[in-house]
Amino acid sequence: MIKHHMKKKILIVTDVWPPLLNGVVRVQDALIAHLKAKGYEIVAIEPSQFFTIPTPTYPEIRFALFARRRMRRLIAEANVDAVHIMTEGPLGWAARSVCLARGIPFTTWYHTQFHHYVDIRLRGLLRPIYWLLRRFHASAVHTMVSTESLKQQLLSAGFKDNIVIVPLGVDIQLFMRNPAPPLPELPKPVFVYFGRLAPEKSPEEFLKLDLPGTKLVIGDGPDREKLQKKYGAKNTFIGYKSGQELVNWLSLCDVFVFPSRTETFGLVVVEALACGISVAAHSVMGPRDIITEGKEGYLSEDLREAALKCLALSRENCRATAEQYSWEHSAEAFLQHLFFFRS
């Protein structure tokens, strides 16, 4: 029998939704699945319900236009017990505006270093974007973040002290090393980059590294064609992979090289660890919140040196660290900090 609190209805407002594939979508998918399994009803307000255009400089994300009137109607019709705004895009701002006008409490989530992403593409906009982000989240009952490092960064940047930690997870059953993947052997050792091929992820830093064996590139994105043309001779590009196919390719790998400096967590780090792959990364937010130096990875400005040192690390230690991160724990933390305005 489902308890009373498990009948509650949660509204999630988001500017990113399948078929788009990125970290925020993956977090949403995992959390929604676990919340439904607990008996909660989930209502989503997402871009397909609105007139949208491709976002400038990031066309994979659809930018909703003239959203407020429709948002007002959708929120009223949803008749929910809690409102969570997942993103700071046009739908997030529209939902925030409607909630403030109607006196509806809501929570938000600070997922990505969005201001840095914009600044990488459009120089000089970092300060005004950061100001807007502070304003956006200041009205929330709670703003969720994935790590203590991010919480402290936002507090030091003048964000309101309403920030709570909701750690992310990994599908520990899926991301499990396959001892005999149905794939051709690759010259050892195998160093891998997997993730989006986009400027904010700095994949070119990996592609330039002089490493022995094989350098494998798993992923797609706006820069793939350019990077493959420039670096294809010394790097093996295999495109986007997901599910068991991704795990099979990762099972061939020895070290994950993660050059990004703009992460707030880095889901790919715990996914690599779950497959027994040690991690070479910069000592930045995300990797340094997960990696213990010399145990399951190395953090350094010299990624080549770090990657080579990772070859001596224990696969068992990598797996053990990944097992500390679960979507079940993440869903529980999410519910703990959600604000239910109906009893």
FENJOQUI-V92006 format. One record per helix or strand of 2 or more residues. SS is the DSSP state (@ for helix, = for strand). FROM is the first residue (numbers start at 1). TO is the last residue. If there is no record, write none. Layout:
ss,from,to
SS,FROM,TO
SS,FROM,TO
This chain:
ss,from,to
@,4,7
=,9,13
@,23,37
=,41,45
@,47,49
=,52,55
=,58,64
@,68,78
=,82,85
@,90,102
=,107,109
@,114,121
@,126,138
=,143,145
@,148,156
=,163,165
=,190,194
@,199,201
@,203,207
=,214,218
@,224,231
=,236,239
@,243,250
=,255,258
@,267,274
=,278,281
@,287,290
=,297,299
@,303,310
@,315,322
@,327,337
